[in-house]
Amino acid sequence: MKVRKGYMLRALRSLYGLKQAARDWNKLCTKTLIEAGFVQSLADPCLFVHHERNLSLLVYVDDMVVSGKLMSEVTWFKRFMASKFNIQDLKDTSKILGMRVTRDRANRTLWLDQEQYINNMCARFGITQASFKKNLKPLNGYDQIQPAMEGERYIDVSEYQQAVGSFMHAMVYTRPDIAFATGKVAQFMSAPVERHGQAVKNLLRYLKTTASFKLRFGPGGVSRLVVYADSDWGGDRADRKSTSGSVAKFYDGSISWGSKKQKSVSTSSTESEYVAMSMNAKQGQWFAQVLRDLDRGKYIGSNPRTVQMRGDNQGALELIKNPHLHDRSKHIDIQYHYVRDLYEDGRIELEYVPTDEMPADGLTKPLESIKFARFRQMLGMVQ
């Protein structure tokens, strides 16, 4: 079509490829689902629940995953969507967002992995089955992850950034075991030196070695939501800031994890652990709301509003339970006292666990091989 000079065309409807197309589709999809009786989650606008038909629906752009207790209700949903849109029924979920889904219905067990993605990523960066050396942990201590020093040789920043970005994709979806290492190598993305490049290669070798590892969800552990929070103390040698680690577990598998450097220097291990508890309490409250939206409040804790949190520092737990003003706490930023409010309001329960039973420990510092294997096992990762 030819358009006269100085004129433009106005689109009468949303077209594929327009910048607002995804938003327009989301609005139409949401409207259609609500008209069908679905309720949009308060915690996640991409989660929908049909309480009468006992259906749960997760929407990611134009990909949808539906689950229900009765196959007849799932069939009803498929027919309803087919009457509104041109859909493709992919049957049982075997792959979603690049993750492979493996199920054992008889034993009520499910596994998630990204083996294909990891193998392709390693091959892209020159780590092949024939050429690589096995590596049993993603990070070999702190020496490789220190800031560049005068006289060190810089490496290609583009390839380094591409590798770290690839790590992040795997880490976010199914690989909590590389969260700490990925966070550390990501600190040098603007100007990496050879030492940092070697750390990236070590991480690639570890991923190649463990490409077949999966996240397992099933019987055998605690079926309720539990949030674990941990921290080192002044582990960053450059600025002496601490690193917080968190793991949320449900049905014996990890459903959320994080490794993040704290914004300020802590003056004691109690303070750094207290800050970590407050930072990660927010995630626990969000998951509790998701479970309430799904009518699964019984999986939250002793009641539908109380989340179980566990830490390995007695001093930090005592500081939350007994908020008395004294020298070791009066300087702590007010934002971190949020966890006290949750405890006093009965929205969290606190429990001490030994460090050897803390699944977030490996998200705060490098571990030697035996401890790292134990940490990975506590995350719910299996081969």
C-alpha positions as CSV (number, residue, x, y, z in Angstrom):
1,M,0.0,0.0,0.0
2,K,1.3,3.4,-0.9
3,V,0.8,6.3,1.5
4,R,0.8,9.9,0.3
5,K,3.7,11.9,1.6
6,G,2.9,13.7,4.8
7,Y,0.1,11.2,5.7
8,M,0.1,8.3,8.1
9,L,-2.2,5.3,8.8
10,R,-4.1,4.6,12.0
11,A,-4.3,1.0,13.1
12,L,-7.9,0.0,13.9
13,R,-6.8,-3.0,15.9
14,S,-3.6,-4.3,17.6
15,L,-1.2,-6.0,15.2
16,Y,1.5,-8.5,15.9
17,G,4.9,-6.7,16.3
18,L,3.5,-3.4,17.6
19,K,5.1,-2.3,20.9
20,Q,1.7,-2.3,22.6
21,A,0.6,-5.7,21.1
22,A,1.6,-7.8,24.1
23,R,-0.2,-5.5,26.5
24,D,-3.3,-5.4,24.4
25,W,-3.3,-9.2,24.2
26,N,-2.9,-9.4,28.0
27,K,-5.9,-7.1,28.5
28,L,-8.1,-9.1,26.2
29,C,-7.0,-12.4,27.7
30,T,-7.6,-11.2,31.2
31,K,-11.0,-9.9,30.3
32,T,-12.0,-13.2,28.7
33,L,-10.8,-15.2,31.6
34,I,-12.6,-13.1,34.2
35,E,-15.8,-13.4,32.1
36,A,-15.4,-17.1,32.3
37,G,-15.3,-17.1,36.1
38,F,-11.6,-16.9,36.8
39,V,-10.3,-14.6,39.5
40,Q,-7.0,-12.8,39.0
41,S,-4.4,-13.3,41.8
42,L,-3.6,-10.4,44.1
43,A,0.0,-11.5,44.2
44,D,0.7,-12.3,40.6
45,P,-1.4,-10.8,37.7
46,C,-0.5,-13.7,35.5
47,L,-2.0,-16.2,37.8
48,F,-5.8,-17.0,37.6
49,V,-8.0,-19.3,39.7
50,H,-11.4,-20.7,39.0
51,H,-12.7,-21.5,42.5
52,E,-15.9,-23.3,41.4
53,R,-14.1,-25.6,38.9
54,N,-11.0,-25.9,41.0
55,L,-8.7,-24.8,38.1
56,S,-5.4,-22.9,38.3
57,L,-4.0,-21.1,35.3
58,L,-0.6,-19.5,34.7
59,V,-0.3,-17.1,31.7
60,Y,3.1,-16.1,30.2
61,V,2.3,-13.9,27.1
62,D,0.6,-16.5,24.9
63,D,1.7,-19.6,26.7
64,M,-0.7,-21.1,29.3
65,V,-0.4,-23.9,31.8
66,V,-3.6,-25.1,33.4
67,S,-4.0,-27.6,36.2
68,G,-7.1,-29.0,37.9
69,K,-8.3,-32.0,40.0
70,L,-10.7,-33.2,37.3
71,M,-9.7,-33.8,33.7
72,S,-13.3,-32.9,32.7
73,E,-12.7,-29.4,34.0
74,V,-9.4,-29.0,32.2
75,T,-11.2,-30.2,29.0
76,W,-13.9,-27.5,29.6
77,F,-11.2,-24.8,29.8
78,K,-9.6,-26.0,26.6
79,R,-12.9,-26.0,24.8
80,F,-13.7,-22.5,26.1
81,M,-10.4,-21.0,25.0
82,A,-10.8,-22.7,21.6
83,S,-14.2,-21.0,21.2
84,K,-12.5,-17.6,21.7
85,F,-9.1,-17.9,20.1
86,N,-7.1,-20.0,17.7
87,I,-5.2,-22.2,20.2
88,Q,-2.8,-25.2,20.0
89,D,-3.3,-27.9,22.6
90,L,0.2,-29.3,23.6
91,K,-1.3,-31.9,26.0
92,D,0.7,-32.7,29.1
93,T,3.3,-30.1,29.9
94,S,6.7,-31.5,28.9
95,K,8.5,-28.1,28.3
96,I,7.8,-24.6,29.4
97,L,9.9,-21.5,29.1
98,G,12.9,-23.6,28.1
99,M,12.6,-25.9,31.1
100,R,12.0,-29.7,30.7
101,V,9.3,-31.0,32.9
102,T,9.4,-34.7,33.9
103,R,6.7,-36.3,35.9
104,D,6.1,-39.5,37.8
105,R,2.4,-39.4,38.5
106,A,2.3,-42.6,40.4
107,N,4.8,-41.3,43.0
108,R,3.5,-37.7,42.8
109,T,7.0,-36.4,41.8
110,L,8.1,-33.8,39.3
111,W,11.5,-32.7,38.0
112,L,12.6,-29.5,36.3
113,D,15.9,-29.1,34.3
114,Q,17.6,-27.2,31.5
115,E,20.0,-29.8,30.3
116,Q,19.6,-28.9,26.6
117,Y,20.0,-25.2,27.3
118,I,23.1,-25.8,29.4
119,N,24.8,-28.1,26.9
120,N,24.1,-25.6,24.0
121,M,25.4,-22.7,26.1
122,C,28.6,-24.6,27.0
123,A,29.2,-25.5,23.4
124,R,28.7,-21.9,22.4
125,F,31.6,-20.9,24.7
126,G,33.9,-23.8,23.6
127,I,33.1,-26.2,26.5
128,T,32.4,-29.6,24.7
129,Q,32.1,-33.1,26.0
130,A,35.4,-34.0,24.4
131,S,37.4,-31.0,25.6
132,F,36.3,-30.1,29.1
133,K,37.7,-31.0,32.5
134,K,35.2,-31.9,35.2
135,N,34.6,-29.3,37.9
136,L,32.7,-30.3,41.0
137,K,31.8,-26.8,42.3
138,P,31.1,-23.5,40.5
139,L,33.6,-21.3,42.4
140,N,37.1,-22.0,43.6
141,G,37.3,-19.6,46.6
142,Y,37.5,-15.8,46.7
143,D,40.8,-15.2,44.9
144,Q,39.3,-15.1,41.4
145,I,36.5,-12.8,42.3
146,Q,38.4,-9.8,43.6
147,P,38.4,-6.4,41.8
148,A,41.0,-5.8,39.1
149,M,44.4,-4.7,40.3
150,E,46.9,-2.4,38.5
151,G,48.8,-4.1,35.7
152,E,46.3,-7.0,35.2
153,R,45.3,-7.7,31.6
154,Y,41.7,-7.0,30.6
155,I,39.7,-9.4,28.4
156,D,36.9,-9.1,25.8
157,V,34.0,-7.6,27.7
158,S,31.4,-8.6,25.1
159,E,32.0,-12.4,25.4
160,Y,32.2,-12.1,29.2
161,Q,28.9,-10.3,29.4
162,Q,27.3,-12.9,27.1
163,A,28.5,-15.7,29.3
164,V,27.3,-14.1,32.5
165,G,23.9,-13.4,31.0
166,S,23.6,-17.0,30.0
167,F,24.4,-18.1,33.6
168,M,21.7,-15.8,34.9
169,H,19.0,-17.4,32.7
170,A,19.9,-20.9,34.0
171,M,20.2,-19.7,37.6
172,V,16.8,-18.0,37.6
173,Y,14.9,-21.0,36.4
174,T,16.4,-24.2,37.7
175,R,20.0,-23.7,39.0
176,P,20.0,-22.2,42.5
177,D,23.4,-23.9,43.1
178,I,25.1,-21.3,40.9
179,A,23.4,-18.2,42.3
180,F,26.3,-17.1,44.5
181,A,29.0,-17.7,41.8
182,T,26.9,-15.9,39.2
183,G,26.4,-12.9,41.4
184,K,30.1,-12.6,42.0
185,V,31.2,-12.8,38.4
186,A,28.5,-10.4,37.4
187,Q,30.2,-7.7,39.5
188,F,32.9,-7.3,36.9
189,M,30.9,-7.1,33.7
190,S,32.1,-3.7,32.8
191,A,35.9,-4.4,32.9
192,P,36.8,-8.1,33.5
193,V,40.4,-9.2,33.7
194,E,41.9,-12.6,33.0
195,R,41.3,-13.8,36.5
196,H,37.5,-13.1,36.1
197,G,37.5,-14.9,32.8
198,Q,39.0,-18.0,34.4
199,A,36.2,-17.9,37.0
200,V,33.7,-17.9,34.2
201,K,35.4,-20.9,32.5
202,N,35.3,-22.7,35.9
203,L,31.6,-22.0,36.1
204,L,31.0,-23.3,32.6
205,R,32.9,-26.5,33.3
206,Y,30.8,-27.0,36.5
207,L,27.6,-26.5,34.5
208,K,28.8,-29.0,31.8
209,T,29.7,-31.5,34.6
210,T,26.2,-31.1,36.2
211,A,24.1,-30.4,33.1
212,S,21.7,-33.3,33.9
213,F,20.9,-32.2,37.4
214,K,17.3,-31.5,38.1
215,L,15.1,-29.7,40.7
216,R,12.9,-32.3,42.4
217,F,9.5,-31.7,43.9
218,G,7.7,-34.6,45.7
219,P,7.1,-36.5,48.9
220,G,9.9,-37.0,51.4
221,G,10.3,-33.7,53.1
222,V,8.4,-30.8,54.5
223,S,5.3,-30.2,52.4
224,R,4.6,-26.7,53.7
225,L,6.2,-23.4,52.8
226,V,9.5,-22.7,54.6
227,V,11.8,-19.7,54.1
228,Y,15.4,-20.0,55.0
229,A,17.6,-16.9,55.4
230,D,21.3,-16.7,55.9
231,S,24.3,-14.3,55.6
232,D,28.0,-14.3,55.8
233,W,29.8,-11.4,57.6
234,G,31.9,-9.0,55.7
235,G,32.8,-11.6,53.1
236,D,33.5,-9.1,50.3
237,R,37.2,-8.3,50.7
238,A,36.9,-5.1,48.7
239,D,34.2,-3.2,50.8
240,R,33.6,-5.7,53.6
241,K,29.8,-5.8,52.9
242,S,28.0,-9.1,53.7
243,T,26.0,-11.3,51.3
244,S,22.5,-12.4,52.1
245,G,21.2,-15.8,50.9
246,S,17.6,-17.1,50.8
247,V,15.8,-20.2,49.8
248,A,12.0,-20.8,49.9
249,K,11.1,-24.5,49.9
250,F,7.8,-26.2,49.2
251,Y,7.0,-29.8,48.8
252,D,10.7,-30.7,49.4
253,G,11.9,-28.5,46.5
254,S,13.3,-25.0,46.1
255,I,10.8,-22.6,44.6
256,S,12.7,-19.4,45.1
257,W,16.3,-18.4,45.9
258,G,18.6,-15.5,45.9
259,S,22.1,-14.3,46.7
260,K,22.5,-10.5,47.1
261,K,25.2,-8.3,48.6
262,Q,23.8,-6.1,51.4
263,K,23.8,-2.3,50.9
264,S,25.7,-1.4,54.0
265,V,28.5,-2.8,56.1
266,S,27.4,-4.8,59.2
267,T,29.2,-4.4,62.4
268,S,28.5,-8.0,63.6
269,S,27.4,-11.3,62.3
270,T,24.1,-10.8,64.2
271,E,23.4,-7.6,62.4
272,S,24.1,-9.1,58.9
273,E,21.9,-12.1,59.7
274,Y,19.2,-9.8,61.0
275,V,19.3,-7.8,57.8
276,A,19.1,-11.0,55.8
277,M,16.0,-12.1,57.7
278,S,14.2,-8.9,57.0
279,M,15.1,-8.8,53.3
280,N,13.9,-12.3,52.8
281,A,10.8,-12.1,54.9
282,K,9.2,-10.1,52.1
283,Q,9.5,-13.0,49.7
284,G,7.8,-15.3,52.2
285,Q,4.9,-13.0,52.5
286,W,4.5,-12.9,48.8
287,F,4.5,-16.7,48.5
288,A,1.9,-16.9,51.3
289,Q,-0.4,-14.6,49.3
290,V,0.0,-16.8,46.2
291,L,-1.0,-19.9,48.2
292,R,-4.0,-18.0,49.7
293,D,-5.0,-17.0,46.2
294,L,-4.8,-20.6,45.1
295,D,-7.0,-21.7,48.1
296,R,-3.9,-23.5,49.5
297,G,-3.6,-21.6,52.7
298,K,-3.2,-24.9,54.7
299,Y,0.3,-25.2,53.1
300,I,1.6,-21.9,54.6
301,G,2.0,-22.9,58.2
302,S,0.2,-23.3,61.5
303,N,-2.5,-21.0,60.0
304,P,-3.1,-19.4,56.6
305,R,-1.3,-16.2,57.5
306,T,1.9,-17.3,59.4
307,V,5.0,-18.2,57.4
308,Q,7.7,-20.4,58.8
309,M,11.2,-18.7,58.7
310,R,14.4,-20.4,59.7
311,G,17.8,-18.9,60.5
312,D,21.1,-20.2,61.9
313,N,22.1,-17.2,64.1
314,Q,20.6,-17.2,67.6
315,G,21.5,-13.6,68.2
316,A,19.5,-12.4,65.1
317,L,16.5,-14.5,66.1
318,E,16.5,-13.1,69.6
319,L,16.8,-9.6,68.3
320,I,13.6,-10.1,66.3
321,K,11.7,-11.7,69.1
322,N,12.8,-9.2,71.8
323,P,13.2,-5.8,70.2
324,H,15.0,-4.0,73.0
325,L,17.1,-1.0,72.2
326,H,20.8,-1.5,72.8
327,D,24.2,-0.7,71.3
328,R,24.3,-3.6,68.9
329,S,20.9,-2.7,67.2
330,K,20.1,1.0,67.6
331,H,22.1,2.0,64.5
332,I,20.3,-0.5,62.2
333,D,18.4,1.2,59.4
334,I,14.6,1.4,60.1
335,Q,13.7,-0.5,56.9
336,Y,15.2,-3.7,58.3
337,H,12.9,-3.7,61.3
338,Y,10.1,-4.8,59.0
339,V,10.7,-8.4,60.2
340,R,10.0,-7.4,63.8
341,D,6.5,-6.1,62.8
342,L,5.8,-9.4,61.0
343,Y,6.8,-11.4,64.1
344,E,4.8,-9.3,66.5
345,D,1.8,-9.4,64.1
346,G,1.9,-13.2,64.1
347,R,2.7,-13.4,60.3
348,I,6.0,-15.3,60.7
349,E,7.2,-18.1,63.0
350,L,10.9,-18.2,63.7
351,E,13.0,-21.4,64.2
352,Y,16.7,-22.0,64.7
353,V,18.5,-24.5,62.4
354,P,22.2,-25.5,62.7
355,T,24.4,-24.2,59.9
356,D,24.9,-27.8,58.6
357,E,21.1,-27.9,57.9
358,M,20.9,-24.4,56.4
359,P,20.2,-24.7,52.6
360,A,20.9,-21.0,52.1
361,D,24.5,-21.3,53.4
362,G,26.0,-21.9,49.9
363,L,24.3,-18.7,48.6
364,T,26.5,-16.5,50.9
365,K,30.0,-17.8,50.4
366,P,32.1,-20.4,48.5
367,L,32.0,-23.9,50.0
368,E,34.6,-26.7,49.8
369,S,33.5,-29.7,47.7
370,I,31.9,-31.9,50.3
371,K,29.9,-29.1,51.9
372,F,28.9,-27.9,48.5
373,A,27.5,-31.3,47.5
374,R,25.5,-31.3,50.7
375,F,24.3,-27.8,50.0
376,R,23.1,-28.8,46.6
377,Q,21.3,-31.8,48.0
378,M,19.4,-29.6,50.5
379,L,18.2,-27.4,47.6
380,G,16.4,-30.5,46.2
381,M,18.8,-31.0,43.3
382,V,19.3,-34.6,42.0
383,Q,21.0,-36.2,39.1
